[in-house]
Amino acid sequence: MKTLDFEWKILEWFDSFKSDFLNIFNQYISLILGSIGLIVILMIVYWVLNKEKGLMIAYNLFLAMLLNNLLKGLIMRKRPFENAGYEHLRKLDVAKDGATGSSFPSGHAMNSASLYTSLCCNFKSKRYLWIQIISIIAMILVAITRIYLGVHFPTDVVCGLTFGIVIALIFTFIQAELGSKKYLLYLFTVLAFVPCLFFDIYERDFYKSYGLLIGFVMATILEERYVKFDTNVRSIQKVIRVIIGMLIIGCEYLIYELSLIHISE
């Protein structure tokens, strides 16, 4: 994939502002708003606010992850710092900037756009105007951090944002139209990607995201059949749910960080 001249100029412009403070600031913005934070937000919506809306948002997010890794494996664009003479653009190592796989489109931008747009679609009344404003700001911040950190070209994040927004708009509408039959969409999506498993052209993250989608579909079907939990419970129960969920996510993230350290050694 050809890189346009203005993209290098934008990357160099961002690089001219680099500092230890901005490196750390952008690292945590990318982490909180563009990766771990997405799961936390999804967890809160699903367990605390509205289970059905949580399902719709979760499907959009997992579909965005899967399609993102599919595109990355097909296009295989080098990241900016992987090009000779531009190694200096990378501010952090892989354990901190989350730059795994190829560059196009940006996973952080695409995934965050999918989730935050889904939030806007599901909470669109005036009383939730603050959610819409924060979501738009979050998407923009994630996109900027990926460019500043030198792990993506501007076209990577612009296309990532566009793809994520389109996925959220289309599939929020489709799920709303299907109603209780949306589980058929979930199963169809799993089956639709089966042929991809027979081609050795995709990145490892594609198979990870496909497994995540399968786990989501199986969990939702089993929950609907055997558990059928309700969000209309006491506040203390909601707090307990979130705390337990955050502890689980924290443990998973710790294991992930330790695995990256082991790999780097």
Secondary structure, DSSP 8 states (H G I E B T S, - for coil): ----HHHHHHHHHHHTT--HHHHHHHHHHHHHHHTHHHHHHHHHIIIII-HHHHHHHHHHHHHHHHHHHHHHHHH----GGGSTT-GGG--S-HHHH---S--SS-HHHHHHHHHHHHHHHHS-SGGGHHHHHHHHHHHHHHHHHHHHTTSS-HHHHHHHHHHHHHHHHHHHHHHHHHGGGHHHHHHHHHHHTGGGGG-TTS-HHHHHHHHHHHHHHHHHHHIIIII---S-S-HHHHHHHHHHHHHHHHHHHHHHHHHHHHHH-
